[in-house]
Amino acid sequence: MIEVVVESVRVSLMSQDRMVVLKEVDRERYLPIWIGPFEADAITIHLQGVQVARPLTHDLLKNFIGALGAKVSHIVVNDLRNNTFFAEITLDNHGKELKIDARPSDAIALAVRVGAPIFVAEKVMEQAGITPEREIGEEEAVTTSEEEEKEDLEAFRDFVESLDLDDLGE
């Protein structure tokens, strides 16, 4: 299993679809998962520390689990079939481990509320994970001296002075 954190919740400007982006801990690999607007809002509200007057659905679930004396051990995005992600919530109920099938969005919304770790199965990350490509020369620091900047400015100034502006009005 690969430990991840919620990197962001994003909204498409074209369609208003939402996506949660999970980032692998200690590595530049990401797992984007399309989610519903209510689950996106539930995750975002909690991560931004917004206080709500009454418990939302995931707060209610957290309260139920706590009232029963159980604890969310962790969640796992454990499968990807037919472009649908699957997840599992693992509870510790007085020393007994319970696994509950869940949508990843609901499992993540619960995990952020209780501070439970989020994991992704290796096979899922291999199928759908994204690693940004580095651009050529990205790791090299680009520095220019004042002298180089002056030379570039002089070349531009020479070009502008060579323009025949009298022809523009014709």
Long-range contacts (C-beta under 8 A, 24 or more apart in sequence): 1-76, 1-119, 1-120, 1-121, 1-122, 2-119, 2-120, 2-121, 2-122, 2-125, 3-117, 3-118, 3-119, 4-31, 4-118, 4-119, 4-120, 5-118, 6-43, 6-47, 6-108, 6-112, 6-118, 9-35, 9-40, 9-43, 9-44, 9-47, 11-40, 20-104, 20-105, 20-108, 22-77, 22-108, 22-118, 22-120, 24-120, 24-125, 24-129, 28-131, 28-132, 29-125, 29-129, 29-130, 29-131, 30-129, 30-130, 30-131, 30-132, 31-77, 31-120, 31-124, 31-125, 31-128, 31-129, 31-130, 32-128, 32-130, 33-77, 33-85, 33-104, 33-105, 35-103, 35-104, 35-105, 36-105, 39-103, 39-105, 39-106, 39-108, 39-109, 40-105, 42-109, 43-105, 43-108, 43-109, 43-112, 46-109, 46-112, 46-113, 47-112, 58-106, 58-109, 58-110, 58-113, 59-113, 61-110, 62-110, 62-113, 62-114, 65-91, 65-114, 68-93, 69-93, 69-94, 70-94, 70-98, 71-114, 72-110, 72-111, 72-114, 72-116, 73-97, 73-116, 74-111, 74-116, 74-117, 74-118, 74-119, 75-102, 75-107, 75-108, 75-110, 75-111, 75-116, 75-117, 75-118, 75-119, 76-118, 76-119, 76-120, 76-121, 77-104, 77-107, 77-118, 77-119, 77-120, 77-121, 77-124, 78-121, 78-124, 79-121, 79-123, 79-124, 80-123, 80-124, 80-127, 80-128, 85-124, 85-128
